[in-house]
Amino acid sequence: MKKYQFAINQIKHDYSNIVQENGYDHLDFGVESRIALRLIANSHSRVPLSKTSPESVAHALFNAGALGLSLSPSLDHAMVVGEMSASGQAIAKLHVTYKGLLHLCAEAKALTHVTTWVIHEKDTVRLSNDLTSKPQVDIPNLFGDRGPVVGALCCVCTPSGDYLTTLMKADELNQVALLSGNEAWFGVFADEFRKKQTLKRALHSLASAQHGRLSKAAKYLSEDDLDLYERTERRAIVNSSRQVEAKANHRTRAEAYFKRTPQTETVATPSIEPEETATTQGLYFT
């Protein structure tokens, strides 16, 4: 733990400077550094923070400070996650959660309210040619049979009264579910995950475009840091440490859900790389 304490202390001056420069009075280096050390001690994910490089942990802490976000788990605005880099090195990266993005957008007064819907086959959605108009969502049978899920929709209302609508098709949501490795996507709260994912996409674009804090922080960060997108859900990270190594011919519930076929012959399960195969473009910080 001493090597992590040493690496974190090395950024104390820079951290304090950026906090003071931007007036982030709610951030204190002593408090945030202790939270970071506690996160390392309590990390039991697939790539524990205790196995990552001390410099990457310190860098993640600095990134959070540059954004004015606390690592406090009670706020859940950001989290530090252990990942394997392309070179095979275990590193710590900062991920801004949807709550953190919502906080940044609200703080920048970029929105007044947000509404999300999961759209089913029997629902009706009408969008006008005016991209800033409010979409009309008609749900004839809210608590009855609405058919299969065909997508999700998030509508953000700006202070000027415009409505910015973000759509995600079912195929996109299914791909995110597979990448997350989180089987909760296929449980009773699946719709909540769909709404949250669509909300994150909408907020990521809004935060990048309107929050001056992000552009100020960008000058301190490298291109590898520019990722505001949370790649996995917190529960997926926790659950990954509890899962038993899958056999070569084992099919996960997610794969079985999306690759179900009526044929009786054996269907080979394609291997899924641990790294993401798709990214979202825009201004990011991790």
C-alpha positions as semicolon CSV with decimal commas, in nm:
position;residue;x (nm);y (nm);z (nm)
1;M;0,000;0,000;0,000
2;K;0,298;0,230;0,057
3;K;0,375;0,247;-0,315
4;Y;0,021;0,366;-0,384
5;Q;0,044;0,624;-0,107
6;F;0,374;0,748;-0,253
7;A;0,233;0,775;-0,609
8;I;-0,077;0,960;-0,485
9;N;0,133;1,203;-0,282
10;Q;0,329;1,285;-0,598
11;I;0,020;1,446;-0,754
12;K;-0,083;1,641;-0,443
13;H;0,052;1,972;-0,577
14;D;-0,108;1,936;-0,922
15;Y;-0,436;1,811;-0,772
16;S;-0,456;2,102;-0,530
17;N;-0,374;2,350;-0,807
18;I;-0,651;2,236;-1,041
19;V;-0,903;2,219;-0,757
20;Q;-0,813;2,573;-0,649
21;E;-0,803;2,702;-1,007
22;N;-1,159;2,586;-1,075
23;G;-1,302;2,659;-0,732
24;Y;-1,391;2,300;-0,643
25;D;-1,430;2,377;-0,274
26;H;-1,605;2,046;-0,211
27;L;-1,289;1,850;-0,295
28;D;-1,012;1,794;-0,042
29;F;-0,697;1,605;-0,139
30;G;-0,662;1,440;0,202
31;V;-1,018;1,308;0,192
32;E;-1,007;1,195;-0,171
33;S;-0,668;1,025;-0,133
34;R;-0,796;0,827;0,166
35;I;-1,101;0,722;-0,036
36;A;-0,870;0,607;-0,319
37;L;-0,661;0,398;-0,078
38;R;-0,975;0,247;0,071
39;L;-1,099;0,157;-0,278
40;I;-0,770;-0,022;-0,344
41;A;-0,792;-0,218;-0,019
42;N;-1,152;-0,322;-0,083
43;S;-1,119;-0,404;-0,453
44;H;-1,198;-0,768;-0,537
45;S;-1,288;-0,739;-0,905
46;R;-1,146;-0,945;-1,191
47;V;-0,857;-0,698;-1,212
48;P;-0,811;-0,579;-0,850
49;L;-0,684;-0,227;-0,802
50;S;-0,411;-0,373;-0,581
51;K;-0,267;-0,532;-0,896
52;T;-0,269;-0,212;-1,102
53;S;0,020;0,031;-1,138
54;P;0,035;0,297;-0,863
55;E;0,081;0,569;-1,127
56;S;-0,248;0,476;-1,295
57;V;-0,434;0,498;-0,963
58;A;-0,289;0,843;-0,899
59;H;-0,377;0,946;-1,253
60;A;-0,739;0,833;-1,206
61;L;-0,758;1,038;-0,887
62;F;-0,624;1,342;-1,072
63;N;-0,873;1,293;-1,354
64;A;-1,158;1,296;-1,102
65;G;-1,020;1,618;-0,954
66;A;-0,992;1,776;-1,300
67;L;-1,363;1,710;-1,350
68;G;-1,453;1,827;-1,000
69;L;-1,591;1,484;-0,910
70;S;-1,545;1,301;-0,583
71;L;-1,463;0,930;-0,562
72;S;-1,700;0,894;-0,269
73;P;-1,908;0,574;-0,314
74;S;-2,202;0,745;-0,141
75;L;-2,227;0,996;-0,429
76;D;-2,156;0,734;-0,697
77;H;-2,047;1,001;-0,945
78;A;-1,732;0,817;-1,052
79;M;-1,552;0,492;-0,988
80;V;-1,199;0,363;-1,034
81;V;-1,185;0,030;-1,216
82;G;-0,897;-0,209;-1,280
83;E;-0,855;-0,299;-1,648
84;M;-0,602;-0,466;-1,873
85;S;-0,439;-0,233;-2,124
86;A;-0,367;-0,327;-2,484
87;S;-0,010;-0,404;-2,381
88;G;-0,130;-0,645;-2,111
89;Q;-0,058;-0,417;-1,816
90;A;-0,306;-0,389;-1,530
91;I;-0,407;-0,024;-1,495
92;A;-0,666;0,177;-1,303
93;K;-0,909;0,393;-1,501
94;L;-1,170;0,644;-1,398
95;H;-1,526;0,587;-1,518
96;V;-1,791;0,856;-1,480
97;T;-2,127;0,698;-1,399
98;Y;-2,460;0,816;-1,534
99;K;-2,516;0,988;-1,199
100;G;-2,191;1,176;-1,247
101;L;-2,291;1,279;-1,599
102;L;-2,632;1,390;-1,474
103;H;-2,459;1,593;-1,202
104;L;-2,228;1,763;-1,455
105;C;-2,517;1,846;-1,689
106;A;-2,735;1,980;-1,409
107;E;-2,446;2,183;-1,271
108;A;-2,386;2,338;-1,612
109;K;-2,760;2,417;-1,633
110;A;-2,769;2,226;-1,959
111;L;-3,104;2,065;-1,876
112;T;-3,420;2,115;-1,673
113;H;-3,555;1,761;-1,672
114;V;-3,506;1,423;-1,836
115;T;-3,756;1,151;-1,931
116;T;-3,676;0,800;-2,052
117;W;-3,901;0,530;-2,199
118;V;-3,855;0,168;-2,298
119;I;-4,047;0,126;-2,624
120;H;-4,237;-0,196;-2,702
121;E;-4,372;-0,318;-3,033
122;K;-4,731;-0,215;-2,957
123;D;-4,637;0,135;-2,841
124;T;-4,651;0,432;-3,078
125;V;-4,382;0,700;-3,104
126;R;-4,420;1,010;-3,322
127;L;-4,127;1,239;-3,398
128;S;-4,166;1,556;-3,601
129;N;-3,918;1,692;-3,854
130;D;-3,827;1,954;-3,596
131;L;-3,547;1,787;-3,402
132;T;-3,605;2,008;-3,098
133;S;-3,973;1,918;-3,056
134;K;-4,101;1,688;-2,784
135;P;-4,168;1,330;-2,904
136;Q;-4,519;1,190;-2,863
137;V;-4,519;0,851;-2,693
138;D;-4,850;0,665;-2,680
139;I;-4,873;0,351;-2,465
140;P;-5,223;0,205;-2,507
141;N;-5,180;-0,071;-2,249
142;L;-4,923;0,042;-1,992
143;F;-4,953;-0,258;-1,761
144;G;-5,065;-0,516;-2,017
145;D;-4,905;-0,700;-2,306
146;R;-4,706;-0,441;-2,502
147;G;-4,511;-0,688;-2,714
148;P;-4,133;-0,731;-2,727
149;V;-3,892;-0,446;-2,660
150;V;-3,788;-0,266;-2,979
151;G;-3,575;0,011;-2,829
152;A;-3,550;0,293;-2,577
153;L;-3,584;0,669;-2,591
154;C;-3,445;0,952;-2,378
155;C;-3,575;1,308;-2,399
156;V;-3,376;1,593;-2,244
157;C;-3,542;1,932;-2,199
158;T;-3,300;2,225;-2,218
159;P;-3,346;2,559;-2,036
160;S;-3,447;2,716;-2,369
161;G;-3,742;2,478;-2,393
162;D;-3,597;2,261;-2,669
163;Y;-3,620;1,882;-2,648
164;L;-3,319;1,670;-2,744
165;T;-3,414;1,311;-2,818
166;T;-3,176;1,013;-2,811
167;L;-3,281;0,675;-2,950
168;M;-3,128;0,330;-2,905
169;K;-3,258;0,028;-3,094
170;A;-3,297;-0,311;-2,929
171;D;-2,995;-0,446;-3,118
172;E;-2,775;-0,171;-2,973
173;L;-2,902;-0,235;-2,621
174;N;-2,846;-0,608;-2,664
175;Q;-2,488;-0,546;-2,774
176;V;-2,424;-0,331;-2,467
177;A;-2,569;-0,607;-2,249
178;L;-2,331;-0,863;-2,398
179;L;-2,030;-0,632;-2,358
180;S;-2,117;-0,556;-1,996
181;G;-2,113;-0,919;-1,887
182;N;-2,383;-0,827;-1,638
183;E;-2,659;-1,090;-1,626
184;A;-2,883;-0,847;-1,439
185;W;-2,958;-0,707;-1,787
186;F;-3,174;-1,017;-1,837
187;G;-3,349;-1,011;-1,500
188;V;-3,662;-0,842;-1,372
189;F;-3,497;-0,498;-1,383
190;A;-3,387;-0,522;-1,747
191;D;-3,592;-0,216;-1,843
192;E;-3,408;-0,006;-1,583
193;F;-3,077;-0,100;-1,742
194;R;-3,211;-0,012;-2,087
195;K;-3,330;0,328;-1,969
196;K;-3,005;0,399;-1,788
197;Q;-2,796;0,309;-2,092
198;T;-2,998;0,541;-2,318
199;L;-2,976;0,814;-2,055
200;K;-2,597;0,779;-2,044
201;R;-2,570;0,819;-2,420
202;A;-2,783;1,134;-2,412
203;L;-2,599;1,286;-2,116
204;H;-2,255;1,206;-2,253
205;S;-2,322;1,413;-2,565
206;L;-2,483;1,694;-2,368
207;A;-2,205;1,714;-2,110
208;S;-1,934;1,713;-2,376
209;A;-2,099;1,994;-2,573
210;Q;-2,203;2,229;-2,294
211;H;-1,989;2,184;-1,985
212;G;-1,695;2,426;-1,980
213;R;-1,534;2,221;-1,704
214;L;-1,468;1,938;-1,949
215;S;-1,280;2,158;-2,194
216;K;-1,073;2,301;-1,910
217;A;-0,986;1,952;-1,787
218;A;-0,895;1,833;-2,137
219;K;-0,569;2,026;-2,140
220;Y;-0,443;1,814;-1,849
221;L;-0,532;1,480;-2,002
222;S;-0,399;1,259;-2,279
223;E;-0,608;1,110;-2,560
224;D;-0,624;0,781;-2,370
225;D;-0,805;0,962;-2,088
226;L;-1,082;1,107;-2,302
227;D;-1,360;0,864;-2,217
228;L;-1,660;0,977;-2,014
229;Y;-1,839;0,657;-2,098
230;E;-1,892;0,396;-1,827
231;R;-1,809;0,069;-2,003
232;T;-1,964;-0,170;-1,751
233;E;-2,212;-0,148;-1,470
234;R;-2,085;-0,153;-1,111
235;R;-2,257;-0,484;-1,042
236;A;-2,090;-0,644;-1,342
237;I;-1,751;-0,551;-1,198
238;V;-1,840;-0,695;-0,859
239;N;-1,994;-1,012;-0,998
240;S;-1,700;-1,086;-1,226
241;S;-1,487;-1,174;-0,924
242;R;-1,743;-1,433;-0,812
243;Q;-1,787;-1,611;-1,142
244;V;-1,618;-1,943;-1,206
245;E;-1,395;-1,973;-1,511
246;A;-1,617;-2,071;-1,804
247;K;-1,548;-2,396;-1,987
248;A;-1,458;-2,383;-2,355
249;N;-1,801;-2,508;-2,461
250;H;-2,000;-2,319;-2,199
251;R;-2,268;-2,076;-2,314
252;T;-2,356;-1,787;-2,085
253;R;-2,715;-1,683;-2,023
254;A;-2,660;-1,373;-2,235
255;E;-2,530;-1,580;-2,527
256;A;-2,812;-1,830;-2,491
257;Y;-3,064;-1,545;-2,489
258;F;-2,940;-1,384;-2,809
259;K;-2,810;-1,691;-2,995
260;R;-3,101;-1,926;-2,933
261;T;-3,178;-2,139;-3,243
262;P;-3,452;-2,395;-3,313
263;Q;-3,207;-2,647;-3,464
264;T;-3,108;-2,949;-3,259
265;E;-2,747;-2,958;-3,370
266;T;-2,477;-2,812;-3,152
267;V;-2,405;-2,448;-3,216
268;A;-2,049;-2,334;-3,158
269;T;-2,027;-2,039;-2,920
270;P;-1,806;-1,762;-3,058
271;S;-1,543;-1,640;-2,818
272;I;-1,595;-1,291;-2,678
273;E;-1,288;-1,081;-2,631
274;P;-1,258;-0,914;-2,289
275;E;-1,190;-0,577;-2,448
276;E;-1,466;-0,366;-2,599
277;T;-1,521;-0,399;-2,971
278;A;-1,707;-0,074;-3,006
279;T;-1,665;0,272;-2,862
280;T;-1,871;0,586;-2,854
281;Q;-1,725;0,894;-3,017
282;G;-1,712;1,226;-2,838
283;L;-1,535;1,403;-2,556
284;Y;-1,455;1,146;-2,291
285;F;-1,262;1,124;-1,966
286;T;-1,162;0,802;-1,791
